[in-house]
Amino acid sequence: KKREKAWEFAAAVRQQPFYASAAAGELVVAGSRDKKVYGLDPKTGKKVWDVPTAGQVDASPVIVGGRVYVGCLSDGGEVYVL
């Protein structure tokens, strides 16, 4: 069996690292230090959507019942439900 990279993703603007684990379901969902949460196609790695947040996203998102829950580093300590 040969190991190959299936795909990779980098934001088009303000590229920053992804520190937390991604969540996978119908989409791969990951938060970035560029203050966005991304929904990516699991087969191609192409961006399906992104949501801006109030701060850097270092928390791993959780997918439950068709919703994504993720927190971000900000003064208010927001938790987003997408």
C-alpha positions as CSV (number, residue, x, y, z in Angstrom):
1,K,0.0,0.0,0.0
2,K,1.3,3.4,-1.0
3,R,0.7,6.4,1.1
4,E,-0.3,9.5,-0.8
5,K,-1.6,12.9,0.2
6,A,-5.2,13.1,-0.8
7,W,-5.4,16.9,-0.7
8,E,-4.3,19.9,1.2
9,F,-6.0,23.3,1.9
10,A,-4.6,26.8,2.4
11,A,-6.7,29.9,2.7
12,A,-6.5,32.2,-0.3
13,V,-5.9,35.3,2.0
14,R,-4.2,35.6,5.4
15,Q,-2.9,32.1,5.5
16,Q,-2.5,31.0,9.1
17,P,-1.9,27.6,10.7
18,F,-4.6,25.1,11.8
19,Y,-3.7,24.0,15.4
20,A,-6.7,22.0,16.3
21,S,-8.1,18.8,14.9
22,A,-10.7,18.9,12.2
23,A,-14.1,17.3,12.5
24,A,-15.4,15.1,9.7
25,G,-18.8,14.3,8.5
26,E,-20.5,15.4,5.2
27,L,-17.8,18.1,5.3
28,V,-14.4,18.4,6.9
29,V,-14.7,21.4,9.3
30,A,-11.7,23.1,10.7
31,G,-10.9,26.4,12.5
32,S,-7.9,28.5,11.7
33,R,-5.8,31.2,13.3
34,D,-7.0,33.4,10.5
35,K,-10.2,33.9,12.5
36,K,-12.4,31.6,10.2
37,V,-14.1,28.3,10.4
38,Y,-13.9,26.3,7.1
39,G,-16.2,23.7,5.6
40,L,-14.3,21.6,3.1
41,D,-15.3,18.9,0.6
42,P,-13.8,15.7,2.0
43,K,-13.0,14.3,-1.4
44,T,-11.3,17.3,-3.0
45,G,-10.4,19.6,-0.1
46,K,-12.1,22.5,-1.9
47,K,-13.7,25.2,0.3
48,V,-17.5,24.9,0.4
49,W,-18.0,27.7,2.9
50,D,-16.2,29.8,5.5
51,V,-17.5,31.8,8.5
52,P,-15.5,34.7,10.1
53,T,-15.2,34.6,13.9
54,A,-14.2,37.2,16.5
55,G,-10.9,35.6,17.2
56,Q,-8.4,32.9,16.3
57,V,-9.9,29.4,16.3
58,D,-7.7,27.0,18.2
59,A,-10.5,24.7,19.4
60,S,-11.5,21.5,17.6
61,P,-15.0,21.8,16.2
62,V,-17.6,19.2,17.0
63,I,-20.4,18.1,14.6
64,V,-23.7,17.0,16.3
65,G,-27.1,16.7,14.7
66,G,-26.1,18.5,11.6
67,R,-24.6,21.5,13.5
68,V,-21.1,22.5,14.1
69,Y,-20.0,23.8,17.5
70,V,-16.7,25.6,17.8
71,G,-15.2,28.1,20.2
72,C,-12.7,30.9,19.4
73,L,-10.1,33.0,21.3
74,S,-11.7,36.4,21.8
75,D,-12.4,38.8,24.6
76,G,-15.9,37.4,24.9
77,G,-15.0,33.7,24.5
78,E,-17.6,33.1,21.9
79,V,-18.9,29.6,21.0
80,Y,-20.3,29.4,17.4
81,V,-23.1,27.1,16.3
82,L,-23.2,26.7,12.6
